[in-house]
Each structure stands twice: as C-alpha cells, then as structure tokens.
Amino acid sequence: MRERRLRAIAIMIAAVAIFSFMDALLKLLAAYYPPMQVAALRGATSLPFTLLPVLLRRRLQDLRPRRWPMHLLRGVLSVLVLGGFIYAVRVLSLANAYAVFLSAPLIVAALSVPLLGERIDGRNWLAIAVRVMTRSDTTVSVVFWTVGLMTVFTTAISAPGWVPIEHAHWKWLLGLGLLAAVAQYLLTEAFRSAPPSVVTPFEYTALLWGVAIDRVVWHVLPSARVCIGGGLVIATGLYLIWHQRRLTGSESPRETWQPAAEKGRMLRHSSTVEVVARKQEEDSP
C-alpha cells in the first residue's frame, strides 16, 4: 500500500511539472493566437501522441467508450477550463495564474454547503467521478475522448476567427502535443492509483514551477502580494485536505484503494463514495 501511494505521488509530481512546461508553451502561443484556437491546437497536437502507443500495442479496443454522458461532460468542462486558463496566462504571469487557479479547493469548500448540504463534499464528488469512469473505461480511453471532444468543440468555436499558423511555431506545437499527452496520462494514472486526498496536495508544486519558468523565460518574479496570497492559498488548501482526511478517515483500512479483481483497476472502498458511485452506475445507460 505504501509503495503504491508513493508511486502515485511521484506520478503526480511529474504530471504537474510537465503541465507547467506545457502551460509555458500555451502562454507563448497565446501571444499570437486566440485562446480557443490555442486550446484546439493543444488538443489536436496531443491526440497523435495519445494514439501512437495504442496503435503500436494493437490495443484499439482500449479506446472504446463506455460512458458517453461522462465523456461529453468532461469534454465540455475541458473547453471552459482550458479556454479560461489560456486567456489567464495570456495576460498574467504563470505564477499569478497558478495562484488563482490553486484557490479551487477554497471555492469548492465555500460552495459545498449551499449546493451539497455537506452531505458529500467536493473532493468526494471528484473521487466519485474518477471512480465511476475508471472502473469501466481505461486510462487511455478517458484521456483520448476527453481531449478529442474538447478539440472538436474548441475547433468549432474558433473556426470563424482562425489565424493561420506561422511556420516558426510548428516546433512549439510539436512540443505542446507531446507534453500534453504525457501529462494528461500521468495525471489520470495518479488519480487512478491513489485516493485524491493523497495526490492532490502535490498539485501545489505548480506554483514553484511557475515562479521558476517566469524567471527563466520572461525574466519576471512574482510580487510580494502574489507570494503572500499564494502562500495563504496553499496553506488553506492543504488544511482543507487534511481536515477532509480526518473527517472521512481516508487512512483507515476501509478507505484504502486495492486492486480490482478484473483488469487490475484500482477501486476505492469507502462507504459514502461507494454507495453514490454504485447508484450512479445503476442509473447510467
């Protein structure tokens, strides 16, 4: 169990680092192209790298989607998240954008009372979503259909104002595709391999990467206000995660993740999440 969680943590740290370098390329491209077009390019360039290992292993059956509503929902949400994020890094430094982006746990905590009545909080919903998707769809299927649908949606949105790609930028697109495919796969694998409460805290390493990339590439450093605000966001977010682990008892034996009997999938055995996930599975087509 300990080795499995350490592996998941290492995968999460690697995913965050690769995502940070990918975000740097997004920021470079956003200076020349509209945000939705950059999002479309991000998806289109990563799909070949996602498909290549599948084709080499002759495992096309791994791409078969089993939960279309969930894939469509992830695709739509990806358009909103990625389009908004690209616009943010277009006008802000990476460190500034990350400081705001990493406040998501605080927003979830604030909305959990009026929207969810604290019966099931935001992190349990995340666990449910990962749990339901990965028990029926492979990692590569989740990645492929999420990115593929996001690419279709963003291409349709950006088509009327499409800007021709400059020749010098094709090498950026090549790097963007490779980094995006690897990072997305690692992120999905990290959440598949361990509970969200174990791997989520390491998402905050993105702020360190953002500061370093800003300094090396754009020769800027975050202001004292951003450093203080980012520190508060990280500290508060880590506290919420720690508090959640105490409430759910994620370290107890009944909350551990164990290999499934079929296809080696990791399944979380927890009372609330398991019940809701099973209910969703029964109700889904």
GUKE-67355 format. One record per residue: residue number from 0; residue in one letter; z, y, x negated of N, C-alpha, C in turn. Coordinates in Angstrom, 3 decimals. Each point is the difference from the previous one (the first is absolute). Layout:
# residues N
  nr rest      npz      npy      npx     capz     capy     capx      cpz      cpy      cpx
 NUM    A        Z        Y        X        Z        Y        X        Z        Y        X
...
This chain:
# residues 285
  nr rest      npz      npy      npx     capz     capy     capx      cpz      cpy      cpx
   0    M    0.000   -1.202   -0.832    0.000    1.202    0.832    0.000    1.261   -0.873
   1    R    0.894    0.004   -1.023    0.084    1.183   -0.864   -1.314    0.221   -0.734
   2    E   -0.599   -1.073   -0.516   -1.269    0.128   -0.714   -1.107    0.489    0.920
   3    R    0.028   -0.453    1.261   -1.022    0.415    0.959    0.105    1.496    0.292
   4    R    1.229    0.488    0.129    0.184    1.418    0.288   -0.350    0.865   -1.213
   5    L    0.358   -0.478   -1.205   -0.362    0.749   -1.194   -1.516    0.081   -0.147
   6    R   -0.673   -1.072    0.342   -1.470    0.010   -0.044   -0.549    1.013    0.998
   7    A    0.559    0.034    1.200   -0.457    0.954    1.011    0.240    1.432   -0.449
   8    I    1.138    0.261   -0.636    0.295    1.340   -0.498   -0.999    0.409   -1.078
   9    A   -0.289   -0.929   -0.920   -0.979    0.298   -1.055   -1.370    0.298    0.598
  10    I   -0.389   -0.753    1.020   -1.285    0.229    0.662   -0.012    1.368    0.668
  11    M    1.111    0.384    0.638    0.083    1.299    0.663   -0.106    1.135   -0.999
  12    I    0.687   -0.093   -1.132   -0.064    1.045   -1.028   -1.431    0.140   -0.511
  13    A   -0.660   -1.134   -0.241   -1.391    0.042   -0.467   -0.905    0.622    1.054
  14    A    0.219   -0.344    1.270   -0.826    0.556    1.072    0.155    1.513    0.080
  15    V    1.238    0.493   -0.096    0.242    1.441    0.073   -0.660    0.720   -1.172
  16    A    0.078   -0.568   -1.200   -0.626    0.617   -1.170   -1.516    0.091    0.172
  17    I   -0.611   -1.078    0.462   -1.449   -0.008    0.185   -0.408    0.959    1.111
  18    F    0.774    0.043    1.088   -0.277    0.952    1.066    0.060    1.439   -0.507
  19    S    0.917    0.282   -0.923    0.129    1.360   -0.522   -1.245    0.413   -0.771
  20    F   -0.527   -0.889   -0.811   -1.237    0.308   -0.721   -1.178    0.113    0.968
  21    M   -0.003   -0.826    1.042   -1.039    0.112    1.022    0.089    1.348    0.713
  22    D    1.228    0.450    0.273    0.178    1.291    0.661   -0.497    1.145   -0.874
  23    A    0.138   -0.154   -1.318   -0.525    1.021   -0.916   -1.520    0.105    0.132
  24    L   -0.667   -1.149    0.136   -1.452    0.018    0.204   -0.352    0.604    1.358
  25    L    0.800   -0.292    1.013   -0.232    0.604    1.317    0.103    1.521   -0.080
  26    K    0.977    0.478   -0.751    0.170    1.448   -0.159   -1.204    0.617   -0.714
  27    L   -0.513   -0.684   -1.012   -1.182    0.500   -0.705   -1.203    0.059    0.934
  28    L   -0.206   -1.061    0.785   -1.143   -0.042    0.916    0.148    0.996    1.142
  29    A    1.247    0.242    0.447    0.230    0.914    1.117   -0.368    1.434   -0.330
  30    A   -0.155    0.300   -1.283   -0.419    1.343   -0.387   -1.490    0.219    0.252
  31    Y   -0.741   -1.095    0.220   -1.451    0.100    0.170   -0.479   -0.459    1.380
  32    Y    0.815   -0.820    0.702   -0.459   -0.596    1.259    1.077    0.159    1.076
  33    P   -0.405   -0.017    1.302    0.971    0.099    1.094    0.974   -1.182   -0.013
  34    P    1.217    0.196    0.491    0.999   -1.073   -0.040   -0.435   -1.307    0.665
  35    M   -0.625    0.087    1.177   -0.410   -1.224    0.684   -1.107   -0.720   -0.762
  36    Q   -0.876    0.742   -0.672   -1.030   -0.643   -0.811    0.643   -0.696   -1.196
  37    V    0.994    0.618   -0.597    0.705   -0.633   -1.117    0.683   -1.283    0.476
  38    A    0.577    0.040    1.207    0.633   -1.204    0.552   -1.044   -1.099    0.220
  39    A   -1.177    0.375    0.488   -1.071   -0.977    0.199   -0.444   -0.588   -1.335
  40    L   -0.122    0.844   -1.018   -0.393   -0.475   -1.329    1.060   -0.912   -0.594
  41    R    1.253    0.345    0.248    1.096   -0.840   -0.497   -0.097   -1.408    0.577
  42    G   -0.257   -0.090    1.312   -0.115   -1.300    0.624   -1.245   -0.754   -0.419
  43    A   -1.147    0.697   -0.006   -1.270   -0.659   -0.316   -0.023   -0.533   -1.429
  44    T    0.614    0.718   -0.936   -0.030   -0.446   -1.393    0.979   -1.135   -0.268
  45    S    1.035   -0.141    0.823    0.974   -1.065   -0.243   -0.399   -1.324    0.649
  46    L   -0.835    0.054    1.035   -0.375   -1.236    0.701   -0.696   -1.025   -0.903
  47    P   -0.953    0.405   -0.856   -0.613   -1.012   -0.882    1.009   -0.693   -0.902
  48    F    0.990    0.734   -0.507    1.003   -0.599   -0.871    0.937   -0.907    0.781
  49    T    0.185    0.293    1.281    0.802   -0.866    0.843   -0.735   -1.300    0.309
  50    L   -1.316    0.090    0.203   -0.792   -1.169    0.357   -0.326   -0.899   -1.189
  51    L   -0.106    0.579   -1.192   -0.453   -0.771   -1.165    0.847   -1.241   -0.259
  52    P    1.345    0.096   -0.078    0.785   -1.223   -0.238   -0.184   -1.040    1.095
  53    V   -0.171    0.459    1.248   -0.196   -0.931    1.112   -1.314   -0.748   -0.168
  54    L   -1.047    0.715   -0.372   -1.307   -0.634   -0.189    0.007   -0.957   -1.176
  55    L    0.675    0.391   -1.081    0.048   -0.865   -1.182    0.750   -1.299    0.286
  56    R    1.028    0.081    0.832    0.765   -1.202    0.351   -0.589   -0.733    1.205
  57    R   -1.046    0.589    0.584   -0.638   -0.580    1.184    1.026   -0.214    1.116
  58    R    0.752    1.073    0.273    1.065   -0.048    1.000   -0.246    1.017    1.110
  59    L   -1.235    0.057    0.486   -0.326    0.965    1.050    0.836   -0.207    1.261
  60    Q    0.477   -1.211    0.209    0.823   -0.253    1.183    1.303    0.789   -0.039
  61    D    0.417    0.431   -1.191    1.228    0.792   -0.112   -0.140    1.376    0.639
  62    L   -1.252    0.437    0.218   -0.232    1.320    0.584    0.041   -0.015    1.522
  63    R    0.087   -1.166    0.585   -0.057   -0.085    1.462    1.187    0.712    0.626
  64    P   -0.260    1.014    0.828    1.115    0.718    0.644    0.531   -0.783    1.196
  65    R    1.307    0.031    0.164    0.617   -0.716    1.118    0.673    0.936    0.995
  66    R    0.299    1.207   -0.428    0.689    0.959    0.873   -0.764    1.320    0.007
  67    W   -1.064    0.044    0.763   -0.850    1.188    0.037    0.748    1.264    0.420
  68    P    0.863   -0.041    1.009    0.709    1.242    0.352    0.812    0.569   -1.157
  69    M    0.651   -0.863   -0.760    0.791    0.470   -1.132   -0.896    0.577   -1.088
  70    H   -1.138   -0.632   -0.254   -0.937    0.509   -1.004   -0.560    1.354    0.415
  71    L   -0.358    0.130    1.283   -0.518    1.284    0.484    1.055    1.093   -0.115
  72    L    1.237   -0.333    0.327    1.070    0.983   -0.107    0.192    0.434   -1.446
  73    R    0.009   -0.943   -0.914    0.145    0.335   -1.417   -1.170    0.851   -0.480
  74    G   -1.219   -0.308    0.485   -1.165    0.779   -0.399    0.090    1.442    0.466
  75    V    0.399    0.208    1.251    0.133    1.359    0.541    1.087    0.766   -0.741
  76    L    1.139   -0.640   -0.205    1.090    0.663   -0.716   -0.390    0.339   -1.435
  77    S   -0.804   -0.867   -0.615   -0.447    0.260   -1.372   -0.862    1.258   -0.069
  78    V   -0.826    0.220    1.034   -0.823    1.219    0.040    0.893    1.237    0.016
  79    L    1.001   -0.019    0.864    0.894    1.159    0.123    0.810    0.214   -1.267
  80    V    0.540   -1.072   -0.544    0.852    0.115   -1.184   -0.805    0.418   -1.217
  81    L   -1.101   -0.694   -0.259   -0.772    0.285   -1.207   -0.683    1.363    0.082
  82    G   -0.562    0.335    1.168   -0.639    1.308    0.140    0.978    1.139   -0.203
  83    G    1.179   -0.128    0.597    1.014    1.034   -0.189    0.494    0.087   -1.426
  84    F    0.166   -1.157   -0.643    0.495   -0.001   -1.377   -1.014    0.616   -0.959
  85    I   -1.281   -0.311    0.194   -1.032    0.567   -0.876   -0.044    1.517    0.139
  86    Y    0.124    0.474    1.234    0.040    1.459    0.181    1.209    0.591   -0.714
  87    A    1.136   -0.704    0.045    1.218    0.507   -0.647   -0.175    0.092   -1.514
  88    V   -0.530   -1.064   -0.629   -0.141    0.043   -1.463   -1.121    0.947   -0.420
  89    R   -0.867    0.343    0.949   -1.056    0.966   -0.314    0.581    1.386   -0.254
  90    V    1.067    0.342    0.707    0.567    1.349   -0.112    1.356    0.010   -0.709
  91    L    0.615   -1.162   -0.194    1.299   -0.083   -0.665   -0.104   -0.832   -1.268
  92    S    0.979    0.117   -0.858    0.090   -0.901   -1.145    0.428   -1.379    0.499
  93    L   -0.222   -1.025   -0.825    0.410   -1.336    0.405    1.504   -0.073    0.230
  94    A    0.775    0.638   -0.883    1.457   -0.038    0.142    0.441    0.651    1.308
  95    N   -0.592    1.140    0.341    0.339    0.661    1.263   -0.345   -0.872    1.196
  96    A   -1.198   -0.604   -0.026   -0.430   -0.850    1.107    0.900   -1.219    0.128
  97    Y    0.368   -0.596   -1.132    0.874   -1.168    0.039    1.387    0.363    0.528
  98    A    0.505    1.164   -0.372    1.320    0.415    0.461    0.045    0.064    1.529
  99    V   -1.108    0.462    0.604   -0.078    0.049    1.465   -0.236   -1.396    0.571
 100    F   -0.910   -0.736   -0.624   -0.359   -1.334    0.480    1.208   -0.938    0.012
 101    L    0.848    0.120   -1.009    1.147   -0.900   -0.119    1.127    0.340    0.973
 102    S   -0.179    1.055    0.788    1.005    0.317    1.020   -0.198   -0.836    1.257
 103    A   -0.982   -0.891    0.008   -0.280   -0.817    1.180    1.226   -0.757    0.515
 104    P    0.824   -0.617   -0.866    1.184   -0.695    0.533    0.938    0.922    0.775
 105    L    0.084    1.265   -0.422    0.866    0.934    0.709   -0.556    0.286    1.393
 106    I   -1.315    0.129    0.103   -0.631    0.242    1.296    0.193   -1.198    0.917
 107    V   -0.165   -1.208   -0.578    0.218   -1.216    0.782    1.431   -0.045    0.531
 108    A    0.960    0.336   -0.871    1.397   -0.028    0.425    0.261    1.013    1.115
 109    A   -0.626    1.179   -0.121    0.212    1.033    1.012   -0.598   -0.389    1.344
 110    L   -1.128   -0.708   -0.017   -0.677   -0.359    1.246    0.496   -1.312    0.597
 111    S    0.754   -0.783   -0.770    0.403   -1.319    0.485    0.941    0.072    1.196
 112    V    0.799    1.069    0.059    0.942    0.114    1.132   -0.719    0.321    1.305
 113    P   -0.814    1.111    0.070   -0.646    0.296    1.285   -1.100   -0.972    0.380
 114    L   -0.699   -0.556   -0.987   -1.135   -0.864    0.322    0.392   -1.456    0.143
 115    L    0.937   -0.442   -0.823    0.342   -1.418   -0.021    1.412   -0.282    0.500
 116    G    0.780    1.031    0.250    1.355   -0.208    0.472    0.867   -0.773   -0.962
 117    E   -0.405   -0.054   -1.281    0.730   -0.681   -1.072    0.129   -1.500    0.238
 118    R   -0.760   -0.528    0.934    0.052   -1.448    0.195   -0.720   -0.702   -1.142
 119    I   -1.179    0.521   -0.343   -0.743   -0.505   -1.152   -0.489    1.219   -0.749
 120    D    0.395    0.152   -1.264   -0.360    1.228   -0.698   -1.341   -0.125   -0.701
 121    G   -0.396    1.078   -0.657   -1.327    0.076   -0.591   -0.284   -1.088   -1.004
 122    R    1.001   -0.350   -0.812   -0.257   -1.000   -1.035   -0.144   -1.390    0.599
 123    N    0.720   -0.259    1.096   -0.211   -1.278    0.662   -1.379   -0.088    0.619
 124    W   -0.490    1.151    0.568   -1.377   -0.004    0.525   -0.989   -0.280   -1.120
 125    L    0.239    0.553   -1.189   -0.878   -0.284   -1.136    0.059   -1.478   -0.350
 126    A    1.206   -0.537   -0.007    0.139   -1.420   -0.293   -0.714   -0.851    1.040
 127    I    0.121    0.403    1.278   -0.677   -0.729    1.066   -1.510    0.013   -0.204
 128    A   -0.552    1.192   -0.298   -1.452    0.123   -0.166   -0.491   -0.884   -1.140
 129    V    0.672    0.075   -1.157   -0.387   -0.862   -1.130    0.163   -1.458    0.356
 130    R    1.095   -0.279    0.664    0.313   -1.385    0.361   -1.055   -0.589    0.924
 131    V   -0.382    0.734    1.049   -0.959   -0.511    0.986   -1.379   -0.149   -0.617
 132    M   -0.428    0.971   -0.796   -1.341   -0.053   -0.581   -0.130   -1.134   -1.011
 133    T    0.961   -0.109   -0.912   -0.168   -0.936   -1.109    0.293   -1.436    0.367
 134    R    0.575   -0.250    1.176    0.212   -1.395    0.367   -1.294   -0.624    0.521
 135    S   -0.987    0.818    0.362   -1.254   -0.542    0.515   -1.207    0.417   -0.826
 136    D    0.061    1.155   -0.684   -1.119    0.500   -0.799    0.384   -0.010   -1.475
 137    T   -0.948   -0.362   -0.851    0.258   -0.002   -1.436    0.089    1.431   -0.516
 138    T    0.524    0.143   -1.219    0.086    1.327   -0.617   -1.369    0.640   -0.106
 139    V   -0.989   -0.750   -0.454   -1.332    0.565   -0.185   -0.608    0.388    1.345
 140    S    0.326   -0.728    1.067   -0.515    0.357    1.324    0.596    1.321    0.470
 141    V    1.305    0.161   -0.176    0.654    1.246    0.396   -0.599    1.180   -0.756
 142    V   -0.164   -0.165   -1.324   -0.552    1.080   -0.825   -1.434    0.302    0.402
 143    F   -0.824   -1.043    0.130   -1.431    0.193    0.261   -0.243    0.699    1.328
 144    W    0.652   -0.461    1.069   -0.271    0.582    1.309    0.618    1.370    0.173
 145    T    1.144    0.231   -0.613    0.581    1.344    0.055   -0.902    1.008   -0.693
 146    V   -0.404   -0.325   -1.232   -0.855    0.910   -0.759   -1.380    0.097    0.630
 147    G   -0.522   -1.118    0.470   -1.330    0.010    0.592   -0.080    0.852    1.253
 148    L    0.968   -0.164    0.889   -0.001    0.799    1.220    0.243    1.472   -0.305
 149    M    0.900    0.269   -0.951    0.234    1.391   -0.405   -1.285    0.629   -0.539
 150    T   -0.775   -0.767   -0.767   -1.250    0.508   -0.566   -1.006    0.324    1.098
 151    V   -0.112   -0.872    0.973   -0.929    0.232    1.111    0.393    1.255    0.776
 152    F    1.276    0.138    0.309    0.463    1.145    0.785   -0.193    1.319   -0.761
 153    T    0.390    0.022   -1.280   -0.108    1.247   -0.767   -1.450    0.354   -0.302
 154    T   -0.863   -0.994   -0.177   -1.423    0.275   -0.213   -0.614    0.649    1.239
 155    A    0.361   -0.526    1.176   -0.510    0.574    1.249    0.475    1.439    0.176
 156    I    1.244    0.265   -0.366    0.544    1.356    0.150   -0.647    0.970   -0.982
 157    S   -0.223   -0.440   -1.240   -0.502    0.902   -1.047   -1.516    0.083   -0.056
 158    A   -0.715   -0.867    0.725   -1.464   -0.043   -0.087   -0.685    1.342    0.278
 159    P    0.394    0.762    1.029   -0.698    1.272    0.264    0.057    1.001   -1.145
 160    G    1.070    0.005   -0.770    0.126    0.952   -1.093   -0.020   -0.655   -1.370
 161    W   -0.705   -1.124   -0.116    0.000   -0.779   -1.248   -0.591    0.804   -1.160
 162    V    0.692   -0.020   -1.138   -0.442    0.705   -1.200   -0.564   -1.019   -0.979
 163    P   -1.227    0.200   -0.514   -0.569   -0.957   -0.963    0.902   -0.186   -1.213
 164    I    0.067   -1.245   -0.491    0.859   -0.329   -1.134   -0.668    0.441   -1.302
 165    E    0.723    0.731   -0.806   -0.521    0.407   -1.305   -0.013   -1.190   -0.951
 166    H   -1.000   -0.026   -0.871   -0.177   -1.132   -0.917    1.232   -0.201   -0.886
 167    A    0.618    1.074   -0.452    1.135   -0.097   -0.915    1.232   -0.605    0.662
 168    H    0.015   -0.070    1.320    1.185   -0.473    0.693   -0.032   -1.493    0.304
 169    W   -1.079   -0.676   -0.312   -0.085   -1.420    0.311    1.013   -0.807   -0.801
 170    K    0.301    0.442   -1.220    1.002   -0.732   -0.786    1.389    0.166    0.614
 171    W    0.258    1.143    0.613    1.267    0.176    0.718    0.075   -0.956    1.180
 172    L   -1.128   -0.148    0.701   -0.015   -0.883    1.163    0.195   -1.463   -0.406
 173    L   -0.567   -0.376   -1.132    0.188   -1.370   -0.497    1.481   -0.262   -0.286
 174    G    0.631    0.937   -0.701    1.419   -0.146   -0.273    0.839    0.043    1.260
 175    L   -0.384    0.835    0.940    0.718    0.119    1.269   -0.019   -1.316    0.754
 176    G   -1.164   -0.624    0.065   -0.114   -1.260    0.722    0.834   -1.106   -0.618
 177    L   -0.053   -0.097   -1.315    0.756   -1.044   -0.683    1.505    0.203    0.173
 178    L    0.461    1.228   -0.220    1.430    0.275    0.128    0.486   -0.197    1.431
 179    A   -0.797    0.448    0.979    0.409   -0.110    1.400    0.128   -1.461    0.426
 180    A   -0.959   -0.832   -0.395    0.033   -1.406    0.391    1.199   -0.712   -0.611
 181    V    0.238    0.241   -1.272    1.120   -0.667   -0.680    1.338    0.479    0.566
 182    A    0.144    1.317    0.175    1.269    0.545    0.488    0.302   -0.465    1.414
 183    Q   -1.010    0.007    0.880    0.225   -0.423    1.383    0.399   -1.467    0.069
 184    Y   -0.637   -0.814   -0.818    0.347   -1.427   -0.028    1.437   -0.204   -0.474
 185    L    0.378    0.701   -1.078    1.346   -0.142   -0.538    1.053    0.475    1.002
 186    L   -0.287    1.112    0.691    0.950    0.520    0.977    0.224   -1.001    1.129
 187    T   -1.089   -0.545    0.528    0.116   -0.984    1.068    0.753   -1.236   -0.473
 188    E   -0.282   -0.424   -1.225    0.656   -1.177   -0.556    1.494    0.246   -0.219
 189    A    0.362    1.224   -0.395    1.412    0.326   -0.214    0.778   -0.106    1.303
 190    F   -0.553    0.548    1.091    0.682   -0.063    1.285   -0.039   -1.401    0.590
 191    R   -0.971   -0.796   -0.403   -0.048   -1.385    0.447    1.081   -0.828   -0.704
 192    S    0.324    0.343   -1.228    0.840   -0.840   -0.844    1.487    0.289    0.098
 193    A    0.393    1.131    0.581    1.411    0.350    0.075    0.237    0.940    1.172
 194    P    1.248    0.102    0.475    0.304    0.923    1.105   -0.313    1.436   -0.396
 195    P   -0.395    0.843    0.958   -0.285    1.401   -0.304    1.155    0.720   -0.671
 196    S    1.246   -0.344    0.357    1.148    0.673   -0.596    0.118   -0.251   -1.486
 197    V   -0.628   -1.057   -0.500    0.046   -0.305   -1.431   -1.051    0.785   -0.765
 198    V   -1.225    0.072    0.515   -1.097    0.597   -0.758   -0.226    1.472    0.304
 199    T    0.373    0.451    1.209   -0.265    1.390    0.388    0.605    1.038   -0.942
 200    P    1.236   -0.170   -0.504    0.554    1.035   -0.887   -0.864    0.318   -1.206
 201    F   -0.786   -0.942   -0.460   -0.795    0.219   -1.201   -1.256    0.819    0.272
 202    E   -0.235    0.318    1.273   -1.081    0.926    0.335    0.297    1.393   -0.549
 203    Y    1.277    0.300   -0.218    0.383    1.324   -0.493   -0.413    0.226   -1.454
 204    T   -0.394   -1.051   -0.712   -0.504    0.201   -1.367   -1.310    0.785    0.006
 205    A   -0.616    0.133    1.174   -1.239    0.781    0.095    0.218    1.444   -0.434
 206    L    1.177    0.548    0.282    0.265    1.389   -0.367   -0.020    0.183   -1.515
 207    L    0.524   -0.969   -0.725   -0.033    0.064   -1.467   -1.433   -0.060   -0.511
 208    W   -0.780   -0.879    0.582   -1.409   -0.085   -0.390   -0.745    1.283    0.341
 209    G    0.311    0.578    1.152   -0.650    1.246    0.392    0.275    1.123   -0.978
 210    V    1.257    0.127   -0.430    0.365    1.040   -0.971   -0.746   -0.223   -1.313
 211    A   -0.043   -1.251   -0.460   -0.658   -0.299   -1.272   -1.502    0.282    0.061
 212    I   -0.643   -0.409    1.087   -1.447    0.223    0.123   -0.316    1.483    0.129
 213    D    0.807    0.725    0.774   -0.194    1.456    0.112    0.065    0.664   -1.377
 214    R    0.947   -0.431   -0.797    0.175    0.620   -1.324   -1.164   -0.316   -0.920
 215    V   -0.463   -1.243    0.000   -1.055   -0.418   -0.924   -1.370    0.506    0.438
 216    V   -0.305   -0.101    1.281   -1.354    0.315    0.488   -0.149    1.474    0.358
 217    W    0.945    0.532    0.753   -0.141    1.377    0.491    0.918    0.996   -0.725
 218    H    0.800   -0.506   -0.940    0.863    0.848   -0.833    0.951    0.852    0.838
 219    V    0.549   -0.602    1.026    0.982    0.691    0.837    1.239   -0.872    0.123
 220    L    1.128    0.647    0.260    1.255   -0.687    0.249    0.566    0.486    1.326
 221    P    0.720   -0.848    0.714    0.562    0.435    1.279    1.060    1.074   -0.202
 222    S    0.130    0.862    0.975    1.017    1.043   -0.059    1.390   -0.604    0.180
 223    A    1.009    0.789   -0.313    1.376   -0.469    0.175    0.279   -0.349    1.450
 224    R   -0.590    0.767    0.925    0.202   -0.264    1.420   -0.549   -1.366    0.392
 225    V   -1.175   -0.335   -0.528   -0.597   -1.302    0.305    0.835   -1.118   -0.602
 226    C    0.488    0.190   -1.220    0.828   -1.021   -0.649    1.286   -0.242    0.793
 227    I    0.648    1.088    0.417    1.233   -0.137    0.767   -0.277   -0.650    1.352
 228    G   -1.047    0.500    0.682   -0.351   -0.576    1.298   -0.394   -1.459   -0.105
 229    G   -0.809   -0.321   -1.019   -0.393   -1.390   -0.194    1.191   -0.884   -0.300
 230    G    0.937    0.511   -0.801    1.201   -0.768   -0.298    0.831   -0.266    1.241
 231    L    0.107    0.997    0.866    0.746   -0.172    1.249   -0.682   -1.008    0.921
 232    V   -1.339    0.076    0.057   -0.744   -0.944    0.838    0.210   -1.427   -0.492
 233    I   -0.078   -0.186   -1.314    0.171   -1.333   -0.574    1.422   -0.509    0.238
 234    A    0.986    0.863   -0.278    1.391   -0.413    0.181    0.295   -0.357    1.447
 235    T   -0.495    0.820    0.931    0.241   -0.263    1.412   -0.730   -1.252    0.459
 236    G   -1.226   -0.150   -0.462   -0.760   -1.192    0.367    0.643   -1.275   -0.507
 237    L    0.478    0.019   -1.241    0.680   -1.172   -0.546    1.290   -0.299    0.759
 238    Y    0.698    1.059    0.412    1.215   -0.207    0.796   -0.329   -0.667    1.333
 239    L   -1.085    0.459    0.644   -0.384   -0.603    1.278   -0.343   -1.476   -0.170
 240    I   -0.680   -0.317   -1.101   -0.352   -1.398   -0.254    1.260   -0.823   -0.239
 241    W    0.932    0.544   -0.801    1.257   -0.692   -0.265    0.793   -0.199    1.294
 242    H    0.041    1.050    0.820    0.722   -0.081    1.270   -0.628   -1.035    0.918
 243    Q   -1.336   -0.042    0.016   -0.698   -0.979    0.827    0.309   -1.421   -0.449
 244    R    0.064   -0.206   -1.297    0.292   -1.346   -0.506    1.414   -0.424    0.387
 245    R    0.921    0.937    0.035    1.357   -0.331    0.424    0.038   -0.368    1.481
 246    L   -0.761    0.749    0.811    0.017   -0.246    1.448   -0.644   -1.329    0.354
 247    T   -1.105   -0.310   -0.662   -0.737   -1.217    0.345    0.469   -1.202   -0.792
 248    G    0.804    0.259   -1.068    0.464   -1.115   -0.820   -1.132   -0.724   -0.656
 249    S   -0.946    0.781   -0.574   -1.208   -0.605   -0.564    0.279   -0.895   -1.186
 250    E    1.224    0.064   -0.564    0.313   -0.864   -1.123    0.619   -1.323    0.436
 251    S    0.279   -0.139    1.305    0.594   -1.232    0.476   -1.024   -1.111    0.030
 252    P    0.436   -1.258   -0.026   -0.948   -1.108   -0.042   -0.977   -0.004    1.160
 253    R    0.447    0.405    1.200   -0.913   -0.065    1.142   -1.041    1.100   -0.022
 254    E    0.104    0.991   -0.935   -0.965    1.079   -0.081   -0.983   -0.195   -1.144
 255    T    0.114   -1.119   -0.699   -0.857   -0.191   -1.161   -1.392   -0.405    0.417
 256    W   -0.942    0.194   -0.908   -1.381   -0.404    0.208   -0.199   -1.335   -0.683
 257    Q   -0.618   -0.935    0.703   -0.232   -1.315   -0.559   -1.455   -0.373    0.208
 258    P   -0.541   -0.871   -0.873   -1.398   -0.413    0.181   -0.180   -0.721    1.327
 259    A   -1.086    0.333    0.684   -0.300   -0.694    1.248   -0.486   -1.405   -0.293
 260    A    0.083   -0.834    0.977   -0.428   -1.378   -0.199   -1.501   -0.104   -0.175
 261    E   -0.738    0.952    0.602   -1.455   -0.046   -0.056   -0.545    1.135   -0.833
 262    K   -0.909   -0.334   -0.893   -0.777    0.970   -0.765    0.860    0.893   -0.897
 263    G    1.253   -0.398   -0.247    0.837    0.708   -0.950    0.309    1.429    0.366
 264    R   -0.027    0.345    1.276    0.275    1.382    0.385    1.493    0.259   -0.012
 265    M    0.387    1.258   -0.255    1.398    0.370   -0.030    0.408    0.492    1.387
 266    L    0.996   -0.613    0.598    0.446    0.373    1.328    1.438    0.479   -0.056
 267    R    0.289    1.082    0.679    1.351    0.541    0.029    0.764   -0.567    1.181
 268    H    1.181   -0.535   -0.272    0.808   -0.592    1.056    1.159    0.937    0.333
 269    S   -0.217    0.901    0.935    1.064    0.908    0.444   -0.004    0.035    1.511
 270    S    1.156    0.227    0.564    0.143   -0.139    1.443   -0.874    0.967    0.782
 271    T    0.212    1.315   -0.160   -0.712    0.992    0.803   -1.485   -0.008   -0.284
 272    V   -0.355    0.051   -1.285   -1.412    0.045   -0.377   -0.717   -1.258    0.428
 273    E    0.655   -1.145   -0.168   -0.634   -1.266    0.363   -0.286   -0.067    1.492
 274    V    0.951    0.439    0.815   -0.183   -0.047    1.450   -1.153    0.887    0.435
 275    V   -0.025    1.256   -0.499   -1.060    0.921    0.401   -1.344   -0.473   -0.519
 276    A   -0.037   -0.491   -1.239   -1.261   -0.480   -0.553   -0.537   -1.171    0.804
 277    R    0.914   -0.906    0.410   -0.433   -1.143    0.802   -0.517    0.458    1.356
 278    K    0.690    1.000    0.583   -0.437    0.536    1.307   -1.377    0.626   -0.110
 279    Q   -0.231    0.763   -1.077   -1.320    0.605   -0.188   -1.064   -1.076   -0.165
 280    E    0.366   -1.049   -0.710   -0.965   -1.072   -0.239   -0.374   -0.691    1.296
 281    E    0.981   -0.189    0.891   -0.262   -0.653    1.279   -0.862    0.866    0.903
 282    D    0.234    1.339   -0.060   -0.716    0.907    0.879   -1.387    0.342   -0.481
 283    S   -0.267   -0.208   -1.299   -1.292    0.415   -0.563   -1.071   -0.980    0.422
 284    P   -1.292    0.472    0.062   -1.087   -0.893    0.419   -0.331   -1.010   -1.085
